[in-house]
Amino acid sequence: MRRLVKDGYCATYTVESPNGPQRKYYHITHQGRVFLKETLKEWDEFTASIEALRKEIKPHE
């Protein structure tokens, strides 16, 4: 999580807790949403290529 915050993909805020120490919360930033969208696109392309390989191999079993 620290790396995501450092890279600007997430931000943190704290909230006082009536039962102990402050609570730290994370939320995704605009930059994080852009990064997530790009990463998911890359993942979809990767999994599609693996699926194509599986289909190519399966008929030859």
Secondary structure, DSSP 8 states (H G I E B T S, - for coil): -HHHHHTTSEEEEEE--TTSS-EEEEEE-HHHHHHHHHHHHHHHHHHHHHHHHHHHHGGG-
